[in-house]
């Protein structure tokens, strides 16, 4: 589901699983209390590793709040809440999706207590669901166990994964990733060269030739849809990092646009390269363990 966040993907996944009742939680979609991240969130905890005398969490928080123009949305508790275009993307996704699902018989509640008011989602306190969830869980557990027993009884040997076939396909995948990684290496080097040209304002024929090579390389990378789909589970982190660093208020000049594009291209290829390496190491570990 295109939405760009864990929450939008989780929402879509729940519907695909057949859920007819969905509760949103922690979707303030705003800078509640003047903070970019909730206390205890993973992104907030990462700052403990990044903090130094020259980089404080307050500076990071300020950068997050000031990176994009301030926008305002109707608040759950009334009035207006501060947000920006990045969070509004997710707000608009829910605003478009929820009315469609409600018309199809899906009930959607928002148990978030502060932040932006999401249209068409019923507003309720989390305590309302907590008081009912335990009894419903106990009542549903026997049904779940029965379903698992039926699945086990009706499973057939031919439905099981053949280990040799699986390992063979995994070896093939590692080889394909090796070739793919070679393309990504070229992309990182080429994007770095283009960025160097931009920083030096050398917009020569050599610069244009590199742009052409980059376009050709982009097409080669995009021609591998199976590998792109495999890497898509990890690429969200790359996209988030790029969008977090994107400064929409940077000078609107040709040089500024060229530099922003070059940096984003470099980060995207570097992120894909790192992700590919992680997958290859994991797959090779599986292959090594299977040979013991």
C-alpha positions in Angstrom: 0.0 0.0 0.0 1.6 3.3 -1.0 1.6 5.5 2.0 5.2 5.6 3.0 4.9 4.6 6.6 4.6 1.5 8.8 1.1 2.5 9.8 -0.3 2.7 6.3 1.2 -0.6 5.3 0.0 -2.2 8.5 -3.5 -0.9 7.9 -3.6 -2.2 4.4 -2.1 -5.5 5.5 -4.9 -5.9 8.1 -7.5 -5.5 5.5 -5.9 -8.0 3.2 -6.0 -10.5 6.2 -9.7 -10.0 6.3 -10.0 -7.7 9.3 -13.3 -5.8 9.5 -12.5 -3.7 12.6 -9.3 -1.6 12.8 -8.0 0.6 15.7 -5.5 3.3 15.0 -3.1 4.2 17.9 -0.3 6.7 18.1 -1.3 8.3 14.8 -1.1 11.9 15.9 0.5 12.9 12.5 1.7 16.1 14.1 4.5 17.5 16.3 2.8 16.8 19.6 4.4 18.8 22.4 6.8 20.3 20.0 8.5 16.9 19.5 9.4 15.1 16.3 9.4 11.6 17.9 7.5 10.1 20.8 9.5 9.4 23.9 10.7 5.8 23.8 10.3 5.4 20.1 13.1 3.7 18.2 14.0 6.9 16.2 14.2 8.8 19.5 16.4 6.2 21.1 18.8 6.2 18.2 19.8 9.8 19.2 21.5 8.3 22.3 24.1 6.9 19.9 24.4 10.0 17.8 24.6 12.7 20.5 27.9 14.5 20.9 29.1 18.0 22.1 28.3 19.3 18.6 25.1 17.4 18.0 22.4 17.4 20.6 18.9 15.8 20.4 17.4 19.3 20.7 19.2 20.3 17.5 17.9 17.1 15.7 14.4 17.9 17.0 14.7 21.5 15.7 15.9 20.3 12.3 13.0 17.9 12.0 10.5 20.6 12.9 12.0 23.2 10.6 13.0 21.1 7.6 9.6 21.6 5.9 7.2 24.5 5.9 4.8 24.5 8.9 1.2 23.2 8.1 -1.8 23.2 10.4 -4.6 20.6 10.7 -7.7 20.3 12.8 -6.9 18.7 16.2 -8.6 15.9 18.0 -8.9 18.1 21.1 -10.0 21.1 19.0 -8.1 23.9 17.6 -5.2 23.4 15.2 -2.1 21.2 15.5 1.3 21.8 13.9 2.5 19.4 11.2 4.3 19.4 7.9 4.0 18.1 4.3 5.7 14.8 5.1 3.1 13.9 7.8 0.3 15.3 5.8 1.1 12.7 3.1 0.1 10.0 5.6 -2.9 12.1 6.8 -4.2 12.4 3.3 -3.7 8.6 2.7 -5.9 7.8 5.7 -8.3 10.5 4.7 -8.8 9.0 1.2 -8.7 5.3 2.3 -10.9 5.2 5.4 -14.1 6.6 3.8 -13.8 3.9 1.1 -13.4 1.1 3.7 -16.2 2.4 5.9 -18.5 2.4 2.9 -17.5 -1.3 2.4 -18.6 -2.1 6.0 -15.2 -1.8 7.7 -15.2 0.0 11.1 -12.3 2.2 11.9 -11.6 3.7 15.3 -8.9 6.2 16.2 -7.7 5.7 19.8 -5.1 8.4 19.5 -5.8 11.1 22.1 -3.9 14.0 20.7 -2.8 15.2 17.3 -4.6 15.6 13.9 -8.3 14.6 13.7 -8.5 11.9 11.0 -11.8 12.2 9.1 -14.3 9.3 9.1 -12.5 7.4 11.9 -14.6 7.0 15.0 -12.8 8.6 18.0 -12.7 6.5 21.1 -10.4 6.1 24.2 -8.0 3.1 24.2 -9.5 2.0 27.6 -12.7 1.2 25.7 -10.9 -1.5 23.8 -8.7 -2.7 26.7 -11.8 -3.6 28.8 -13.1 -5.9 26.0 -10.0 -7.3 24.4 -9.0 -9.9 27.1 -12.4 -11.6 27.2 -12.6 -11.6 23.4 -9.1 -13.1 23.2 -10.0 -15.9 25.5 -13.2 -16.6 23.6 -11.4 -16.7 20.2 -8.5 -18.8 21.3 -10.3 -22.2 21.0 -11.4 -21.3 17.5 -7.8 -20.4 16.5 -6.5 -23.7 17.9 -9.2 -25.6 16.0 -8.2 -23.9 12.7 -4.5 -24.8 13.3 -5.5 -28.5 14.0 -7.5 -28.6 10.7 -4.6 -27.1 8.8 -2.2 -29.7 10.3 -4.6 -32.6 9.6 -5.1 -31.6 6.0 -1.5 -30.9 5.1 0.1 -33.1 2.6 3.8 -34.0 2.1 3.8 -32.6 -1.4 2.7 -29.2 0.0 5.9 -29.0 2.1 8.9 -27.1 0.9 11.6 -29.3 -0.7 14.8 -28.3 1.1 17.1 -29.1 -1.9 14.9 -27.1 -4.3 14.8 -24.2 -1.8 18.6 -24.2 -1.3 19.1 -24.4 -5.1 16.9 -21.3 -5.6 18.7 -19.5 -2.8 22.1 -20.1 -4.5 20.6 -18.8 -7.7 19.3 -15.7 -5.9 22.7 -15.0 -4.3 24.3 -15.1 -7.8 21.7 -12.7 -9.1 22.2 -10.4 -6.2 26.0 -10.4 -6.9 25.4 -9.1 -10.4 22.9 -6.6 -9.1 25.4 -5.4 -6.5 27.8 -4.7 -9.3 25.3 -2.4 -10.9 24.7 -0.6 -7.5 28.5 -0.2 -7.0 28.6 1.6 -10.4 25.7 3.7 -9.4 27.4 4.8 -6.1 30.6 5.7 -7.9 28.8 7.5 -10.8 26.5 9.5 -8.4 29.6 10.5 -6.4 31.3 11.7 -9.6 28.2 13.7 -10.6 28.0 15.3 -7.2 31.7 16.3 -7.4 31.0 18.0 -10.8 28.1 19.9 -9.3 30.1 21.0 -6.3 32.8 22.3 -8.6 30.3 23.8 -11.0 31.8 21.8 -13.9 28.9 21.4 -16.2 30.9 20.1 -19.2 30.4 17.4 -21.8 31.9 15.0 -19.3 29.2 15.9 -16.8 26.5 15.4 -19.4 28.0 12.0 -20.4 27.9 10.9 -16.7 24.2 11.9 -16.5 23.5 9.8 -19.6 25.3 6.8 -18.1 23.3 7.3 -14.9 20.1 7.2 -16.8 21.2 4.0 -18.5 22.2 2.5 -15.2 18.8 3.4 -13.7 17.1 1.5 -16.5 19.2 -1.6 -15.8 18.4 -1.5 -12.1 14.7 -1.0 -12.8 14.8 -4.0 -15.2 15.3 -6.3 -12.2 11.7 -6.2 -10.7 12.1 -9.4 -8.8 15.2 -8.2 -6.9 13.6 -4.8 -6.4 10.6 -6.5 -4.8 12.8 -8.5 -2.6 14.7 -5.4 -1.4 11.5 -3.3 -1.0 11.0 -4.7 2.6 14.2 -2.8 3.6 14.2 0.1 1.3 11.7 2.0 3.4 14.5 3.0 5.7 16.4 4.5 2.8 13.4 6.5 1.6 12.7 7.8 5.1 16.4 8.9 5.5 16.2 10.7 2.2 13.0 12.5 2.9 14.1 13.4 6.4 17.2 15.2 5.0 15.3 16.8 2.1 15.1 20.6 2.6 12.2 21.9 0.7 13.2 25.5 1.5 16.6 25.1 -0.1 17.4 27.8 -2.8 15.4 27.2 -5.9 18.3 27.4 -8.4 19.6 25.1 -11.1 22.7 24.3 -9.0 20.7 23.7 -5.9 18.3 21.4 -7.7 21.3 19.5 -9.3 23.0 19.1 -6.0 19.8 17.9 -4.3 19.2 15.3 -7.0 22.8 14.1 -7.0 22.8 13.7 -3.2 19.4 11.8 -3.2 20.6 9.5 -6.1 23.9 8.8 -4.2 22.0 8.0 -0.9 19.5 5.8 -2.8 22.1 3.7 -4.5 24.2 3.5 -1.3 21.2 2.3 0.6 20.3 -0.3 -2.0 23.9 -1.4 -2.0 24.0 -1.8 1.8 20.7 -3.6 1.8 21.8 -6.0 -1.0 25.0 -6.8 1.0 22.9 -7.5 4.1 20.7 -10.0 2.2 23.6 -11.7 0.7 25.3 -12.2 4.0 22.1 -13.6 5.5 21.5 -16.0 2.6 25.1 -17.2 2.6 24.8 -17.9 6.3 21.8 -20.1 5.6 23.6 -21.9 2.9 26.7 -22.5 5.1 24.6 -23.8 8.0 22.7 -26.2 5.6 26.0 -27.7 4.5 27.1 -28.6 8.0 
